[in-house]
């Protein structure tokens, strides 16, 4: 048996597993968190095998495309399958670092000389017609006891709470150069293509991290560019697991470890099922990216690191007037059916039934169809809805079951902390 024959067999078998077929279909349908461990582990092992074959091809040919392909396959094991199995994530991270250092020139930081474009002259953000109240802003962070007894029952903002994070100082997430350096060359990430996951042309894809950052730095130069270029949004992805250097740039608030009881208006609450009972996700995109009004099943601390973002919130008590999309099995003839691409906005409930059909950022008179669309929303929800514009350094809290929608007012980088 010669090594070339073995490599061909490994490449062929692993390609069947990691490039398509039943394994990927199972993971994509159920999500990495819900699909069977065996499928995810099989996919992870196949990615590692294929990556090693590519590394050997690099040493034979000196063709860097093989090194880049190797890193891409290892990233797919993290992004698509979650790299399950004891020590597998660490192994993959170590392999990526080795390939980058031995086969490719590591990205070199230019000390943040280039930064994402944000508003030099801060333009005022007009109040939302879909909100009648403002989110409470706390001048002083509450004690843990006060958070437990009083403040954990409603949304609030602590301005500049995260101003001392390394992500806002010596390791600036506002610098694409730093973000390239912390990841190294060849990395790929999942991005949404389209400004709103309710749209029928919305989709997802894997793309090189460097290309995604380039698109954010360049940005659309005009309204024509904005209408022609697809909107790219890295949304609800555990980027801090994929790029461990970023995890050291944030500090999870002690409040997130408070073991809060289920709220009265969301009695089915249970914390995340992982060991830390904590889920960290990154949200990075250009001006105009939107997360439409939806609910999540966890408490949430939402940290605004770069740029401004406007947030709309409404309590669980108004759910009957939110015009949520029907479940996939619903036979309602008047409701809009699920679009072909289900959102990743809630892996515990991946249908659209946790998402509202109402565009809360559009003025009432500007809604499609007729001016009086969604009458129950305007009558029953708006009086209880609230909004806030998050500035860099702000920390927002809201309980599970609260409806929330977000819109980036400029290039924005945020971290959500579900607990």
C-alpha positions in Angstrom: 0.0 0.0 0.0 1.6 3.3 -1.0 1.0 6.7 0.5 -0.5 8.2 -2.6 -3.2 5.5 -2.7 -4.0 6.0 1.0 -4.3 9.8 0.5 -6.6 9.3 -2.4 -8.8 7.0 -0.3 -8.8 9.4 2.7 -9.6 12.4 0.5 -12.5 10.6 -1.3 -14.1 9.2 1.9 -13.7 12.4 3.8 -15.1 14.4 0.9 -18.2 12.3 0.9 -18.7 13.1 4.6 -17.8 16.8 4.9 -18.8 18.2 1.5 -22.4 17.1 1.3 -24.7 14.2 1.8 -26.6 13.0 4.9 -24.1 14.3 7.5 -24.2 18.0 6.4 -27.9 17.8 5.7 -28.5 16.5 9.3 -26.4 19.2 10.9 -27.8 22.0 8.7 -31.4 20.9 9.3 -31.1 20.5 13.1 -28.3 23.0 13.9 -25.0 22.1 15.4 -26.5 22.3 18.9 -29.4 19.9 18.3 -28.1 17.4 15.7 -26.8 14.1 17.0 -23.4 14.0 18.5 -22.3 11.2 16.2 -23.1 13.1 13.0 -21.2 16.2 14.3 -18.2 14.1 15.5 -18.1 12.3 12.1 -18.1 15.5 10.2 -15.3 16.9 12.5 -13.1 13.9 12.0 -13.5 14.0 8.2 -12.5 17.7 8.2 -9.4 17.0 10.2 -8.4 14.2 7.8 -9.0 16.3 4.7 -7.0 19.1 6.3 -4.0 16.9 7.0 -4.1 15.6 3.4 -4.0 19.3 2.2 -1.1 20.1 4.5 0.9 17.2 2.9 0.0 18.4 -0.5 1.4 21.9 0.4 4.7 20.4 1.5 5.0 18.5 -1.8 4.0 21.4 -4.1 4.7 24.6 -2.0 1.3 25.8 -3.3 -0.2 28.0 -0.6 -3.7 27.2 -1.9 -3.4 23.8 -0.2 -2.6 25.5 3.2 -5.5 27.8 2.8 -7.8 24.9 2.0 -6.6 23.1 5.1 -7.5 26.0 7.3 -10.9 26.3 5.6 -11.7 22.7 6.3 -10.7 23.0 10.0 -12.8 26.2 10.3 -15.8 24.3 8.9 -15.4 21.7 11.6 -15.9 24.6 14.1 -18.5 26.5 12.3 -20.7 23.7 11.0 -20.3 21.0 13.6 -19.0 22.8 16.7 -15.9 20.6 16.9 -17.5 18.1 19.4 -15.4 15.6 21.3 -13.0 15.9 24.2 -10.0 18.0 23.1 -11.2 18.4 19.5 -11.6 22.1 19.6 -8.1 22.6 21.1 -6.7 20.2 18.6 -8.2 22.1 15.7 -7.1 25.5 17.0 -3.6 24.2 17.4 -3.6 22.7 13.9 -4.7 26.0 12.5 -2.0 27.9 14.3 0.6 25.4 13.1 -0.5 25.7 9.5 -0.5 29.4 9.7 2.9 29.7 11.2 4.6 27.0 9.2 2.9 27.4 5.8 1.7 31.0 5.6 2.9 34.4 6.7 0.9 35.4 9.8 -1.1 38.7 9.5 0.8 41.6 11.0 -1.1 44.2 12.9 -0.5 47.8 11.9 -1.5 49.0 15.4 -5.0 49.9 14.3 -4.1 52.5 11.7 -7.2 51.6 9.8 -10.5 51.6 11.6 -14.1 51.0 10.6 -15.9 54.1 9.4 -18.2 55.6 12.0 -20.0 58.9 12.0 -17.6 61.8 12.5 -20.5 64.2 13.0 -23.0 62.3 15.0 -26.3 62.5 13.3 -29.4 62.5 15.5 -31.4 59.3 15.4 -35.1 60.0 15.0 -37.4 58.5 17.6 -39.2 55.3 16.6 -42.9 55.6 16.0 -43.3 52.0 17.2 -42.0 52.8 20.7 -43.6 55.1 23.4 -41.0 54.7 26.1 -37.2 54.8 26.6 -35.2 52.1 28.2 -34.1 52.9 31.7 -30.5 54.1 31.9 -28.6 53.4 35.2 -26.0 56.0 36.1 -24.3 53.5 38.5 -24.0 49.8 38.0 -26.4 48.1 40.5 -25.1 45.8 43.2 -25.6 42.1 42.6 -28.3 42.0 45.3 -30.1 44.9 43.6 -29.9 43.3 40.2 -31.4 40.1 41.6 -34.2 41.7 43.5 -35.1 44.7 41.3 -33.4 45.2 38.0 -33.5 41.7 36.5 -37.2 42.0 35.8 -37.0 44.7 33.0 -34.6 46.0 30.4 -31.9 48.6 31.4 -28.7 50.1 30.0 -25.5 50.8 31.9 -23.7 53.5 29.8 -20.0 52.9 29.2 -20.0 49.8 31.4 -17.6 48.0 29.1 -15.3 51.0 28.4 -12.4 49.2 30.1 -12.6 46.0 28.0 -9.4 45.3 26.0 -11.7 45.2 23.0 -12.2 48.9 23.4 -8.6 49.8 24.3 -5.3 47.9 23.7 -7.0 45.3 21.5 -9.4 47.5 19.5 -12.2 45.7 17.7 -12.7 48.9 15.8 -9.5 48.1 13.9 -9.8 45.6 11.0 -6.0 45.2 11.2 -6.3 43.9 14.7 -9.1 41.6 13.8 -7.1 40.2 10.9 -4.1 39.7 13.2 -5.9 37.9 16.0 -7.4 35.4 13.5 -4.4 34.9 11.2 -4.6 34.2 7.5 -6.9 31.8 5.8 -9.9 31.9 8.2 -13.5 31.5 7.0 -16.6 32.6 8.8 -20.4 32.2 8.3 -22.2 35.3 7.1 -25.8 36.2 6.3 -26.3 37.7 2.8 -29.2 40.2 2.9 -30.3 42.8 5.3 -33.2 41.0 6.9 -33.7 37.2 7.3 -37.4 37.5 6.6 -36.7 38.3 3.0 -37.0 35.5 0.4 -33.6 36.3 -1.1 -31.8 36.1 2.2 -29.3 33.3 2.5 -26.1 32.3 4.3 -22.6 31.4 3.1 -19.0 30.8 4.3 -16.6 33.4 3.2 -13.0 34.3 4.0 -12.7 36.5 7.1 -10.3 38.9 5.3 -12.8 39.4 2.5 -15.6 40.1 4.9 -13.5 42.7 6.7 -12.5 44.3 3.4 -16.2 44.6 2.5 -16.8 46.4 5.9 -13.9 48.8 5.5 -14.8 49.7 1.9 -18.5 50.0 2.5 -20.9 51.4 0.0 -19.9 54.8 -1.3 -23.4 55.8 -2.4 -27.0 54.9 -2.3 -26.5 53.2 -5.6 -23.8 51.0 -4.2 -26.0 50.1 -1.2 -28.8 49.0 -3.5 -26.4 46.9 -5.7 -24.1 45.3 -3.2 -25.4 42.5 -1.1 -25.4 43.2 2.6 -23.1 40.9 4.6 -23.7 40.3 8.3 -21.9 38.1 10.7 -24.8 37.4 13.0 -25.2 35.2 16.1 -21.9 33.3 15.6 -19.6 32.2 18.4 -16.6 34.0 16.9 -15.0 34.1 20.3 -14.8 30.3 20.3 -13.5 30.2 16.7 -10.9 33.0 17.4 -9.9 32.4 21.0 -7.8 35.6 21.1 -11.0 37.6 21.0 -12.4 35.9 24.2 -9.6 37.5 26.2 -10.7 40.9 25.0 -14.0 40.9 26.9 -15.1 40.4 30.5 -18.4 38.7 31.2 -20.3 40.7 33.9 -20.7 38.9 37.2 -24.5 39.5 36.8 -24.5 36.7 34.1 -23.6 34.1 36.8 -26.5 35.1 39.1 -28.6 32.0 38.5 -31.8 33.9 38.0 -35.2 32.2 38.5 -37.7 32.0 35.7 -39.5 35.3 35.3 -43.3 35.3 36.0 -44.1 36.2 32.4 -41.7 33.5 31.0 -42.1 30.5 33.4 -40.6 28.0 31.0 -37.1 29.6 31.2 -34.2 27.3 31.6 -30.5 28.4 31.3 -28.4 27.3 28.4 -27.5 23.6 28.5 -23.7 23.9 28.2 -21.3 23.6 31.1 -21.0 27.3 31.7 -24.7 28.0 31.2 -23.5 30.9 29.0 -23.7 31.4 25.3 -21.6 34.1 23.7 -22.3 35.4 20.2 -20.8 38.1 18.0 -22.7 40.4 15.7 -20.6 42.4 13.1 -22.0 44.2 10.1 -22.4 47.5 8.2 -24.8 50.3 8.6 -28.4 49.2 8.0 -28.2 45.6 9.1 -31.4 44.6 10.9 -32.4 41.9 13.3 -36.2 42.0 13.1 -38.4 41.8 16.1 -38.2 38.3 17.7 -37.9 36.6 21.0 -35.1 34.5 22.6 -35.5 32.1 25.5 -32.6 33.4 27.7 -31.6 36.4 29.7 -29.3 38.6 27.7 -26.5 41.1 28.3 -25.8 42.8 25.0 -22.5 44.7 24.8 -22.0 47.4 22.2 -18.3 47.5 21.3 -18.1 49.4 18.0 -20.6 51.8 16.4 -24.1 52.7 17.3 -27.2 50.5 17.3 -30.8 51.3 17.9 -32.8 48.7 19.9 -36.5 48.2 20.1 -38.1 46.2 23.0 -41.5 45.0 24.1 -42.6 42.8 27.0 -43.9 39.2 26.6 -47.4 40.3 27.6 -47.9 41.8 24.1 -47.1 38.6 22.2 -50.6 38.1 21.0 -50.4 41.4 19.1 -47.0 40.9 17.5 -48.2 39.1 14.4 -45.7 36.3 14.7 -45.1 34.1 11.7 -47.2 30.9 12.1 -45.4 27.6 12.9 -44.4 25.5 9.9 -47.4 23.2 10.5 -49.9 26.0 10.6 -52.6 25.9 8.0 -53.5 29.6 8.3 -54.4 31.0 4.9 -54.0 34.6 5.7 -50.5 34.5 7.3 -47.3 34.6 5.4 -45.6 31.2 5.1 -42.1 30.6 6.3 -39.5 31.9 3.8 -37.2 29.2 2.3 -34.3 30.0 4.7 -35.0 29.7 8.4 -33.1 32.1 10.6 -30.3 31.2 13.0 -31.8 33.7 15.5 -33.0 31.0 17.9 -31.5 27.5 17.8 -33.9 26.4 20.4 -36.8 27.1 18.1 -35.5 27.4 14.6 -38.8 28.2 12.9 -40.0 31.7 12.2 -42.7 31.5 14.9 -40.5 33.6 17.3 -40.3 36.4 14.7 -42.8 39.2 14.0 -44.0 40.2 10.6 -44.1 43.9 11.7 -41.2 46.1 10.7 -40.8 48.1 13.9 -38.3 50.5 12.3 -40.6 51.7 9.6 -43.0 54.5 10.3 -46.7 53.5 10.6 -47.7 55.4 7.5 -44.8 53.8 5.5 -45.9 50.2 6.0 -46.7 48.1 3.0 -50.1 47.2 1.8 -52.3 49.7 3.7 -51.6 52.4 6.2 -53.6 50.5 8.9 -51.6 47.3 8.6 -51.1 45.5 11.9 -53.8 47.4 13.9 -53.4 45.4 17.0 -49.7 46.0 17.1 -50.1 49.8 17.0 -52.9 49.7 19.5 -51.6 47.2 22.1 -47.9 46.9 21.6 -46.6 50.5 21.0 -47.8 51.9 24.3 -45.6 49.3 26.1 -42.7 49.3 23.7 -39.4 51.1 24.4 -36.3 52.0 22.5 -32.7 53.0 23.1 -29.7 53.9 21.0 -26.6 52.0 22.2 -23.3 53.9 22.0 -19.9 52.2 22.0 -19.2 50.9 25.6 -22.9 50.6 26.6 -24.3 47.4 28.1 -28.0 46.5 27.6 -29.9 43.9 29.7 -33.3 42.3 29.0 -35.1 39.2 30.3 -36.1 36.1 28.3 -39.2 36.3 26.2 -38.9 40.0 25.5 -39.5 41.0 21.9 -36.5 42.9 20.5 -35.3 44.3 17.2 -32.0 45.9 16.4 -30.6 48.1 13.6 -27.0 49.2 13.0 -26.7 53.0 12.5 -23.1 52.5 11.3 -20.6 49.7 11.2 -21.3 47.8 14.4 -19.7 45.1 16.5 -21.7 43.7 19.4 -21.5 40.7 21.8 -24.6 39.0 23.2 -24.3 37.0 26.4 -27.2 34.5 26.9 -27.5 33.1 30.4 
